[in-house]
Amino acid sequence: MIIAVDTGNKMVKTETTEFHAGVEVLDQMPGEQEDVLTYDGQYYRITSRRLSYMEDKTEDDRYFVLTLFAIAKEFEKNEMQEKMIPSGLIDVKLLVGLPPAHYGRQRRTFYEYFYRDGEIISFAYKNNWYKIVFSDVRVYIQAYAAYCLVAGQKRLFTYPKVLVIDIGGFTVDYMILRYGCLEPSYVDSLEEGVIKMYRLIKAGIRQRYSVLLEETDIDNIIMGKKMQLSLDLQERVKEIAGKHVIELLGIFRELGIDFKTTQTVFVGGGAILLSEFIQEVWKKYRGEYFIINDTMANAKGYRMQYKIECKEEVEADEQTGSVPI
């Protein structure tokens, strides 16, 4: 079974679901049908309190456990119970990704972190036990995966210059493609994601109103949901969020990137959350842009790239005679 997981700093996404990148260890055995995962003698539960930023997600097992949650949720959606597998062992081809700035130096470590020498991994989700083995682990570049998802439909490979900006939790990944080919000197990550914006908003509101906001409160205010907070406070939240977008887009000018000369593509949950602010700030740039309104775009892009790679590998084997024609 092919499973693509986008292990973000704020949210973990598959092709069909997303949940907070937060996990806690339980002190005691939970109820049978609770949303709990059992692995290596520990009980884990997802929490809205996301993990602190980790540049290297392989430092401990927490992102591995979050990925097992993602896999279990995919099994559940596909009604993939252990009893359906004659051998009791589920073969998983795992597709994951890294930010552009981390890809080169962390790709091998990330692969080994999940592959684990091909060992059998046993875990339970909602008291259903699974045995899986990662027969294949592929590591892709975040943001580029989302670009691949829409490049054919939007014919982006025909553009002389496309700028992809992926606004995530901690990082804002960006890259420039010329006629579909990556420009190595313009592939990087900035630590300017929505988590930085949350910190600015929390501090500003705490100082002025003595109110302690949670990140979900901030999301709800930005999305215009009904809140039991003063309109003045809510406007202040939006004001700080707008300034964050102004400063973020201004950075690209400093990097020598002129929006007027590019087709800009915004990706990621942060871009979707801040879409109205981007629209307002963009008026002064007047370049062409659009937002991929799909938080699972990277995960879906991983699968697309994987299918293309598999097809190319089969064709290469046929040409060398490794596979009977």
N, C-alpha and C positions, 0 to 999 in steps of 0.2 A: 504494500500500500504506500502510495506517495503522499507525504505530508509536508507542507510548507509552513514554516513558523517564522514570523518576524518578531524577534526578541527585542522590543523597544525598551527605552528607559522609563517610559510612562505607562505604556500598554503593551501587552503581548497579543499578536494577531495571527490567526490562521486565515485560510481562504473563506471561512464561513463564520468565524466568531472572534471576539476580542475581550480581554479582561485586564484588570489592573496588574502591573508588574510588581506585585507585592505578595509575599508569602510569609506565614508564621508557623512555628512549630507548636503543636498542641501538647498540653501536659498529660492529657488522659484520652482514652479511647472514645471516639465520637459515636453518634448514633449511626445506624446502618446506612441510611439514605442521605446523610449529610454530604455536602459538596466538599469532601475531604479525600486526600490522596495519601496512601500508605506506601512508603518506600524506605528500604534499608532500616526497618525497625522504628521509623518515626512517622508521626501523623502530621500532615500539612494542610493548611487551609489558605485560600487566596484572601487577601485583605486589600482594602482601598488605600492603605498606607504603603505607597510604592517604596521600593528599595532605594537607598541612597545611590547616587550616581556611581557607577563602576566603569572606568575606562576599559578594564579587562574583566569581562563577565565570567571568565573561567577561574577567578580567584577562589571560589567556593562552589558548592553544589546548588545554590539557590536558583540560578537560571536553568540548570539542568532539571530541577524539580518543576519550575514553571513550564518548561518545554514538555515534561511528562503530562502536566495538566492539559496543555494544548493538544497533545496526542490523544489523551483520554477523551477530551471533548469531541474530537473528530471521530473517534471510535463510536461514541455515543450517538452522534448525528447520523453516522452511517450504519447504525445498528450492528456494529462489528463486535459481537460478544465472543469470548474465548471458545464457547461451545460450537461456534460456527467453523472453527479451525481444527481440522482433523488431528493435527500434530500438537495442537495447543500453543504453537509458536507463531507469532505474527511477524512477518517480514516487513520492515519499515524502511523506506527510502526517504531520508530526512533532508529537507532543503532549508537552509538558514542563510542569514546575511550579516554583513558588517558595514559600518560607515566607511565611506571612501578613504578617509584619513587613516583608518585602522586596518584596512583590508590587507595591505602588503605584509605588515609585520605580525598580524594576528591570525591570518587565514589558517596556517598549519595548526596552531594551538587550538583554534576553534573547532577544527575538524577532529582532532584527537580528543577534545573535551567531550564531544558527543559520541564518537565512534567507539571509544573505550575498548579497543582491540577486538571489536566484534563480539563482546561477551553478551550473554543472555541477561536481560534486565527484567526483573519481576516487580510489579507494583499493582496496587489496587486503587480503584476509583469508585466511590460510592459502593464499596464492598464487593465490586466485581474485579476479580483478579485477572491480570494480563501478563503474558510473557512475550517480550519483543526482542528483536535483534535488529540493529541498524546495519543492513547489508550494504548501504551506500549513504554517504553524507556528502552533500555538495554545499559549498560556501559561495555566496554571490555578493555583489555590491549593492547595498541599499541605494535607493533613488534611481540607479541605472535600471534596476529590475522594474520599477514602476514605469520608467520611460519605455522599456521594451513592451510593456503591456498595451500602450496606446500608440506606439510609433507607427505601426502599420495602418491603423484606422485613421490617424491624423496625418499620415504621410510625412512624419517629422524628419525622416531620413533624406527628404528632398530639400530641406532648409539648410542654407549655408552655415547657420549658427543657431543652436538651441541651448538655452540655459535651463537646467533642471535644479530647482530649489526644494529640498525636502525638509520641512519644518517639523522636527520631532520633539521628544521630551527634553533632552539635554542638548543635543546637537542640531545644527542646521547644516545638512549636507548639500553640497552644490557641485555641479560639473557642467562643462560646456562640450557639446558634440557638434562637429562639423560634418555635415552630410552623413550623420549616423555614427561617426567615429569619435571616440573620446579624445579630447585635447588634454594631454597629461599635465600641463602646467596650470590647468584650471579644474582640478579635481581635489576637493578638500572638504574639511568639516569645521564649522565654527561652533563654539560653545555658547550659542545664542538662542537655544530652544525655549519652549514655553515654561520650562521649570525656572529659568532665570526670570521670566516675566512674572511668574507666581510669587517669587521672592520679593520682587519690587512692589507688587500690589499688596501683599501681606504687610510689608513694612509700612507702606504709605497709609493703609487703612488703619493699622494698629496705632500709628502715631497721631493721626487726626481724629479717629472715632473711638479708639480703645476697643475695637472689635477684632476678634481673632477669626479670620476667614480660613476655610479649608479650600483646597484646590477645586473640589467639586462645586463649592459655592461660587468661585470665580468663573468656572465654566458655565454655570447656570446663568449668571449675570450677563456674561458675554453673549450667550445664546438667546437672551431675552426671555428666559423663563420667569414665572412669577416667584418673587422672593419676598420674605417678610423683613425687608431691610429698607432703609430710607432711600428715596430716589436720589438724593444728594450723594449718598455713599455709592450707589450703583453707578452714577455718572462718573464719580471719581475713579472707580475701577476701570471703566471704559476709557477714560482719559489716559490712564497709565498704560493700558494695553495699546492704545493708539500710538503713544510715544515710543513704545517698544518696537512696533512695526516700522515707524519712521526711521528709528536708529538702525534697525536690522537692514532695511533696504538701502540705507545710506552707506553701509559697509561695502556693498558691492561696487559702488562708485570709487571708493578708496582702493578696491582691488583691481581697478582698471576695466571694469565691466560696465558698459553702457546699455541700459535696457532698450534704448531706441534702436539698437542694431541687432537685437536678438529676439527670437521667439521664446518667451519665458514660460516654463511649465512649473507650477507649484504642486507639491506632493505632500502627503502626510496629514496626520490628525491635527497638527498645529496649524497648517495652512487652511484646513477646513474650518477649524474653530475661529480663526482670525480673518476669514474671507471678506467680511464687510469692511474691516479696517484696511486690508490690502487693496480692495476696490477704491476706497477713499484716497489712500496715499498714492495710489498708482496714477491718479489724475495728473500729477506733476511730471510723470515720466513719459506717458503717452505711447509707450511701446505696446506690442501685442503680448497678451498673456492669457492663460486659462489655468484653472485649478482642477486636478483630478479628484473628483468628489467621491473617493473610495478609500477608506482607511486601510483596507486589506490589499491595496494595489501592489505593495512590495511582495507579499506572500504569493499573490497570483502571478506576478512577474517571475518569481523563482521557478514556478511550475512551467511557465512558458519557455524559459531558458533551458530548463532540464529536458523538456521534450525535444527541443531543437538539438541539444547536445546528443541525446540518445539516437536521434535520427541520423545525425552526422557520424556517430560512432558505428552504427550499423552499416551505413554506406561505405565507410572507410574499410570495414572488415570485409565487405563483399568485394571491393576492388582489390584487396590483397589476397583474396581467396580463403580467408579465415572462416567465413560463413558460407555454407552451400547456397548457391543461387537456384 
